[in-house]
Amino acid sequence: MAFEEIKIPDGLKSVDILPEAEELIDAANDSIERFMLADQKVIENFVTCDFHLTQAALQWIHENHLLTGDRMCELGSGYGVVAMLAASMGMTAIGIEIEQILVDEASSLADSLGNEATFYCGSFVPRGTIDQLHLEQDVRNVTVEEDDVYREAGLAMDEFDLFFAFPWPGEQVFFERVVDQWAASGSMLLTYRGRDGMQLQRKI
Ligand SMILES: C[S@@+](CC[C@H](N)C(=O)[O-])C[C@H]1O[C@@H](n2cnc3c(N)ncnc32)[C@H](O)[C@@H]1O
């Protein structure tokens, strides 16, 4: 795999995030709490990342002019908050999520906030991927189904400048290999790694 790691400086947690991002996160947290309390069906693979930390990383990336363009894709977007944060910073942002109910929730939150992120239901794994991935271990928390959802979105993987994902522990490599196989050189993969914070890589 050909990735260059870009070290995000320590202290991201203490960065002041933009007021509009703060408002968006508050509204999203309220909505997610309502959804979690009301929903009878547990969506096992859905957990949310640290939105503040991810926004701080997006601001750092923006301030340092690290992106080749302004198209962003959240891979496994859940409630879609990171795609919405990117859209509120002026990016053309989409989220791809396999659970229809989460796509509906994300779309209706975006609508209610006047946010331009758009959400698509399907698998972010393009057709023709799995046989090429050579995974040494099983991924349990990502659906490894192949799909044509990028066609519906009107953008191929190699047209995005930034990908965001929150992989379950040990499953980061799956996202790296999908991005490595399909994304454009120069594009970036930002991942939230739980206790290990944010990781930023550029495909070279
Ligand atoms: C750990 S959650 C992260 C949600 C969101 N990105 C965040 O950080 O708050 C991972 C999400 O990926 C979705 N997912 C798993 N496999 C997928 C696939 N192949 N295509 C699209 N979504 C997938 C799950 O349904 C889940 O909502």
The ligand as an SDF file (V2000), in Angstrom:
LIG
                    3D

 27 29  0  0  0  0  0  0  0  0999 V2000
  -18.5240    2.9070   13.4750 C   0  0  0  0  0  0  0  0  0  0  0  0
  -19.9260    3.5190   12.5800 S   0  0  0  0  0  0  0  0  0  0  0  0
  -19.3650    5.1650   12.2050 C   0  0  0  0  0  0  0  0  0  0  0  0
  -20.4560    6.1390   11.8670 C   0  0  0  0  0  0  0  0  0  0  0  0
  -19.9810    7.5370   11.4850 C   0  0  0  0  0  0  0  0  0  0  0  0
  -19.0280    7.5020   10.3970 N   0  0  0  0  0  0  0  0  0  0  0  0
  -19.3470    8.2340   12.6600 C   0  0  0  0  0  0  0  0  0  0  0  0
  -18.1150    8.3120   12.7110 O   0  0  0  0  0  0  0  0  0  0  0  0
  -20.0710    8.7170   13.5370 O   0  0  0  0  0  0  0  0  0  0  0  0
  -19.7380    2.6350   11.0330 C   0  0  0  0  0  0  0  0  0  0  0  0
  -20.9360    2.6980   10.1170 C   0  0  0  0  0  0  0  0  0  0  0  0
  -20.5880    2.0440    8.8970 O   0  0  0  0  0  0  0  0  0  0  0  0
  -21.7430    1.3730    8.4000 C   0  0  0  0  0  0  0  0  0  0  0  0
  -21.2530    0.3490    7.4350 N   0  0  0  0  0  0  0  0  0  0  0  0
  -20.6570   -0.8430    7.6870 C   0  0  0  0  0  0  0  0  0  0  0  0
  -20.2910   -1.4380    6.5270 N   0  0  0  0  0  0  0  0  0  0  0  0
  -20.6510   -0.6000    5.5190 C   0  0  0  0  0  0  0  0  0  0  0  0
  -20.5250   -0.6430    4.1060 C   0  0  0  0  0  0  0  0  0  0  0  0
  -19.9190   -1.6510    3.4710 N   0  0  0  0  0  0  0  0  0  0  0  0
  -21.0020    0.4040    3.3940 N   0  0  0  0  0  0  0  0  0  0  0  0
  -21.6090    1.4550    3.9970 C   0  0  0  0  0  0  0  0  0  0  0  0
  -21.7600    1.5500    5.3420 N   0  0  0  0  0  0  0  0  0  0  0  0
  -21.2730    0.5410    6.0910 C   0  0  0  0  0  0  0  0  0  0  0  0
  -22.4150    0.8390    9.6400 C   0  0  0  0  0  0  0  0  0  0  0  0
  -23.7920    0.5680    9.4060 O   0  0  0  0  0  0  0  0  0  0  0  0
  -22.1810    2.0030   10.6230 C   0  0  0  0  0  0  0  0  0  0  0  0
  -23.2600    2.9150   10.6140 O   0  0  0  0  0  0  0  0  0  0  0  0
  1  2  1  0
  2  3  1  0
  2 10  1  0
  3  4  1  0
  4  5  1  0
  5  6  1  0
  5  7  1  0
  7  8  2  0
  7  9  1  0
 10 11  1  0
 11 12  1  0
 11 26  1  0
 12 13  1  0
 13 14  1  0
 13 24  1  0
 14 15  1  0
 14 23  1  0
 15 16  2  0
 16 17  1  0
 17 18  1  0
 17 23  2  0
 18 19  1  0
 18 20  2  0
 20 21  1  0
 21 22  2  0
 22 23  1  0
 24 25  1  0
 24 26  1  0
 26 27  1  0
M  CHG  2   2   1   9  -1
M  END
$$$$
